[in-house]
Amino acid sequence: QEHYAKKVTVEELARASNMSKSHFCVFFKASTGMTPVEYLIQHRISEAAVLLKNSDCSITEIASQVGFDNVSYFIKTFKAYYGCTPSALRKR
């Protein structure tokens, strides 16, 4: 959770946990109900929502701050989680 904005691979997470990649994925999903990638994306989107509500940063800046390199993908993913675009959430 501390390093969610950085590029993180499942292999790195598994290595940090002293587990094989497959064992880590099984353990993580059993613990959280999500895959590591799903969890990371959800966390990034949640952090983006906080920034959208509490900052004047542009959508592009926020996408970058939470670890998305591609703004279009960020907007698409955000909409999948919140049912609206980042700019629509900000206007609310």
WOHU-V700343 format. One record per residue. RES is the residue in three letters. SS is DSSP state (~ for helix, > for strand, _ for the rest). NEAR is the number of other C-alpha atoms within 8 Angstrom. D_CENTER is the distance of its C-alpha to the mean C-alpha in Angstrom with 2 decimals. Layout:
res = (RES,RES)
ss = (SS,SS)
near = (NEAR,NEAR)
d_center = (D_CENTER,D_CENTER)
This chain:
res = (GLN,GLU,HIS,TYR,ALA,LYS,LYS,VAL,THR,VAL,GLU,GLU,LEU,ALA,ARG,ALA,SER,ASN,MET,SER,LYS,SER,HIS,PHE,CYS,VAL,PHE,PHE,LYS,ALA,SER,THR,GLY,MET,THR,PRO,VAL,GLU,TYR,LEU,ILE,GLN,HIS,ARG,ILE,SER,GLU,ALA,ALA,VAL,LEU,LEU,LYS,ASN,SER,ASP,CYS,SER,ILE,THR,GLU,ILE,ALA,SER,GLN,VAL,GLY,PHE,ASP,ASN,VAL,SER,TYR,PHE,ILE,LYS,THR,PHE,LYS,ALA,TYR,TYR,GLY,CYS,THR,PRO,SER,ALA,LEU,ARG,LYS,ARG)
ss = (_,_,_,_,_,_,_,_,_,~,~,~,~,~,~,~,_,_,_,_,~,~,~,~,~,~,~,~,~,~,~,~,_,_,_,~,~,~,~,~,~,~,~,~,~,~,~,~,~,~,~,~,~,~,_,_,_,_,~,~,~,~,~,~,~,_,_,_,_,_,~,~,~,~,~,~,~,~,~,~,~,~,_,_,_,~,~,~,~,~,~,_)
near = (5,3,5,12,10,7,6,7,6,10,8,8,10,13,10,7,7,6,9,9,10,6,8,12,12,8,8,12,11,8,6,7,7,10,10,10,8,8,9,10,8,9,10,12,12,8,9,11,10,8,10,14,8,6,6,5,8,6,10,7,8,12,14,11,8,13,11,11,6,7,11,6,8,10,10,9,9,13,11,8,8,7,7,9,11,12,7,8,11,8,5,4)
d_center = (9.53,11.71,10.51,6.70,7.66,10.09,10.57,10.62,12.61,13.59,17.02,16.27,14.81,17.89,20.18,19.10,19.87,23.13,22.45,22.70,19.66,20.99,21.94,18.61,16.85,19.61,19.49,15.77,16.02,19.24,17.84,14.72,15.58,12.46,12.08,10.15,8.05,7.68,6.91,4.21,2.66,4.61,4.30,2.61,4.96,7.26,7.72,8.40,10.83,12.52,13.07,14.39,16.78,17.86,18.17,20.05,17.75,17.55,14.77,14.82,14.70,11.75,9.76,11.07,10.65,6.88,7.07,7.96,11.61,12.67,13.04,14.40,11.53,9.23,12.07,12.61,9.23,9.44,12.99,12.43,10.71,13.06,15.99,16.46,15.46,13.99,17.63,19.01,16.93,18.13,21.67,21.77)
